[in-house]
Amino acid sequence: MNIQKDIYVNRLPLKEKIEYFRNEMVSTGLKEGFSSPKTVEISQNLDALLNKLLEISKF
């Protein structure tokens, strides 16, 4: 991800970030393979966001 993209993503609400990373993961997986290091890294970022949403939703 480049710096401008990072700044854009950091300003998105949580649910939009989740959708963004989900789309990035699928797109990268189709291009580079679903077990590529880049796809796995995006998947881990998505997992962290989903865990954050789950934690927030408990209240």
Residue pairs with C-beta under 8 A, 6 or more apart in sequence:
1 9
9 17
9 20
12 20
14 49
14 52
14 53
14 56
15 53
17 49
18 46
18 49
18 50
18 53
21 42
21 45
21 46
21 49
22 46
24 42
25 39
25 42
25 43
25 46
28 36
28 38
28 39
28 42
29 36
29 39
32 38
32 39
33 39
